[in-house]
Amino acid sequence: MPRFDVRARSSAPPPTIQRLLIDVTTWPNWQSFDSVEAIPSADNAWALRKRRVRTDIEIVDIVAYRGIGYTALRLVGMREYRADISLTPHPTEGTDIRWQATFTPKLAVLGQFWEWYLSRSMRRVVHSLARYAEL
């Protein structure tokens, strides 16, 4: 099963970063989404849009000040997408952020491409989250 695992460090404490992760309405501030709205028919599910592409996610795990887990209900090119974002207090100050996911590409032949693409793009996302949390 393809996967990615990216990391960043922020000077912000874990509770600050966790609030940004749980409040999906902040995601367009530190990711490349244009808009976000709640999906009324599901608990803690959100529709994120970038241009005409829609990604639906559902937060399925929240561990106080340690991270969240979410699944993609709708995601271009893949299915069975599960991400876990871990927050670990850094010994001196701040937080180590680890964002990892596994997924199944809709077309198996594209597995390596999606793994490369998501590793690259999610590295930017996790660093953007780390910087945004410091504001």
N, C-alpha and C positions, 0 to 999 in steps of 0.2 A: 504494500500500500504506500503510495507516495506521501511524502511529509515535508515539512519545513520546520526550522527551529532557529529563531532569531532573538537577539538580546540587545539590551541597551541599559545604560545607567542614568538615573535622574537624581538631581539634588533634592527633589520633592519627596516627602514622606509617603509611605504606602497608602494611608487613608486618602490623600489627595488624588493619587493616581487611580485608586479604586473608584472614587466618586466619578471620575471622568469615564471610566469603563462602564459603570452601571448606568450612568445617564447617557444613553445612546444619542440623545439630542445634541450632545457636544461633539460627536464623532466627525461631523463635517468641518469642525474647527481644526482638526489635526489629521484628517484623512482627506482623500480627494472626492468625497461625496458632495453632491449639490444640495441634497435635502434628505430629511428623515421624517418618518411619521409612524405612529403606533399602528399595529394591525389589530383592529378591534376584536377579531374572532379568536385571538390566541393570547395567552398570558405571556407577558414580557417578550413579545415578538415585535419586530420593527422592519419596516421597508426602507431601505437606503437606496437612493438614486444617484446615478452619475450619467448625465445626459439622458438618453432613453433606456439605459440599462438599469434594471432593478435587481437588488440583492435583498433577500429576506433572511433575517437571522432571529434566533430565539436564545435568550440567555437561559441556560439550564442549570448552572451551578454558580453560587456565590459563596466564597469562603472569606469571612470577615478579615479585611486588610491583608489577605494572602492571594487574592485573584478571583477570576471568573472563568467559566467555561461557556461556550456557546456553540450552537449548531447552525448551519445554513439550511434554511428550508427551501431556498431558491438561489441558485448561483450558476452563472453562465459556465458551461464546460465541465461541471463536476457535480457529484452527488456524495452523500455520506461524508460531508465536511464537518469536522469537529475540531474546534480550537480551544486551547487552554492557555490562559495568560496568568503566569505566576509572578507574584510580587514578593521579593525578599528584602528585608531591611539590610542595607549595606553596613558593615561594621563601623565605619567612620561617620557617615551620614548619607541620607538619601535612600534610593531603592534600586535594586537590580530587577529589571523587567525581562521576563522570558515569555515569548509568544510562540507557541508551537501548535501545529495542526497536522491532521491526517485527512486524507480524502481519496475518493475514487473518481478518476476522470471518466466522463461519459464515453470517450473514445480511448481505449487502453493505450493505443499508439502515442497518445499525447501526454502520457504520464510524466516522462522526463521533462518535457517542455513546461508543463504546469508546475512541476517541482522547482525548476530553475526560475520561472517567472515569479511565482509566489515568494520564493526565498528573497529574490531581489526587491520586489515591491513591498513586501511586509517588513523588510529591514528598514526601508525608508519610513514606513508607518510607525514602527516601534520607536525609532529615533525622534520622529515628530511628536509622538505622545510624550516621550520623556522631556522634550524641550517645552511643550505646551504646558505641562504640569508645573513647570518652574516659574511660569508667569505670575 
